[in-house]
Amino acid sequence: MKRSSLILSVVAILTCLLMFKHDQAMAAQKYAKYDSAGISFEYPADWKSFPRDFVASMKSSMASELKKYNRTLRVLEMYISPNEEVALFFSSADPEPTISAQSVVAEREKVHEDAMKARDVTKVNILVEEKVNEWPAVREDVERSNGGRGCTVKILAHAKLLEFSLVVNNKANFDKYKGELDHILASLSLR
């Protein structure tokens, strides 16, 4: 009797260990890792990069826009989910020396005001200062006139302005994906 109980206990423990290892393997496959220019983060493994020529065109346009703020764009990466419901945009820029979370909030307030006048943005859900991994950051969440919704987090760290934008083409799907942005931010590391 004791021997069969011991065997059952060992089998149960081995089963739990195997399930744990399987869960770890599945979790490891769920995310891919961006690792370049001293910046790394995890993003959903099944999200694909936008075509390089499209990213290059967007990078040129964005670099011109950032010059207005005395910033130099260094990195732009763009990913899209397989069902094309959500996209992730990541950029890294060298900011102006006087940048602060407060100045980013003030800048974004003006941008939102202009976007609402132009009827591009219909609602600003959030515009707040926060911390991401102890770095000062600004989170904004807006609804757009095209029915989409976007959440952008701008992080000031290591003399860089890092920007992560999660854009959902149908605001009804936003809650389905917002946890992905939280995971990306939690996995962020800088060297």
NORBELSUL-V782342 format. One record per backbone hydrogen bond with DSSP energy under -0.5 kcal/mol. CO is the residue of the C=O (numbers start at 1). NH is the residue of the N-H. If there is no record, write none. Layout:
co=<CO | CO>
nh=<NH | NH>
//
This chain:
co=<1 | 2 | 3 | 4 | 5 | 6 | 7 | 8 | 9 | 10 | 11 | 12 | 13 | 14 | 15 | 16 | 17 | 18 | 19 | 20 | 21 | 22 | 23 | 24 | 25 | 26 | 27 | 30 | 32 | 34 | 36 | 38 | 39 | 40 | 41 | 43 | 44 | 48 | 51 | 51 | 52 | 53 | 54 | 55 | 56 | 57 | 58 | 59 | 60 | 61 | 62 | 63 | 64 | 65 | 66 | 66 | 67 | 71 | 72 | 75 | 77 | 78 | 79 | 80 | 81 | 85 | 86 | 87 | 88 | 89 | 90 | 91 | 92 | 92 | 93 | 93 | 94 | 96 | 100 | 101 | 102 | 103 | 104 | 105 | 106 | 107 | 108 | 109 | 110 | 111 | 112 | 113 | 114 | 115 | 115 | 116 | 120 | 123 | 123 | 126 | 128 | 130 | 132 | 135 | 136 | 137 | 138 | 139 | 140 | 141 | 141 | 142 | 143 | 143 | 144 | 147 | 148 | 149 | 150 | 151 | 152 | 153 | 153 | 154 | 155 | 155 | 156 | 157 | 160 | 160 | 161 | 162 | 163 | 164 | 165 | 165 | 166 | 166 | 167 | 168 | 170 | 171 | 173 | 173 | 174 | 174 | 177 | 177 | 178 | 179 | 180 | 181 | 182 | 183 | 185 | 189>
nh=<5 | 6 | 7 | 8 | 9 | 10 | 11 | 12 | 13 | 14 | 15 | 16 | 17 | 18 | 19 | 20 | 21 | 22 | 23 | 24 | 25 | 26 | 27 | 28 | 29 | 30 | 31 | 45 | 43 | 41 | 39 | 191 | 36 | 189 | 34 | 32 | 47 | 80 | 54 | 55 | 56 | 57 | 58 | 59 | 60 | 61 | 62 | 63 | 64 | 65 | 66 | 67 | 68 | 68 | 69 | 71 | 70 | 73 | 94 | 92 | 90 | 50 | 88 | 48 | 84 | 169 | 81 | 167 | 79 | 165 | 77 | 163 | 74 | 75 | 95 | 161 | 72 | 99 | 104 | 105 | 106 | 107 | 108 | 109 | 110 | 111 | 112 | 113 | 114 | 115 | 116 | 117 | 118 | 120 | 121 | 119 | 145 | 125 | 143 | 141 | 139 | 137 | 135 | 132 | 156 | 130 | 154 | 128 | 152 | 125 | 126 | 150 | 122 | 123 | 147 | 171 | 144 | 168 | 142 | 166 | 140 | 155 | 164 | 138 | 157 | 162 | 136 | 160 | 157 | 162 | 93 | 155 | 91 | 153 | 89 | 167 | 151 | 168 | 87 | 149 | 173 | 174 | 176 | 177 | 177 | 178 | 180 | 181 | 182 | 183 | 184 | 185 | 186 | 187 | 188 | 40>
//
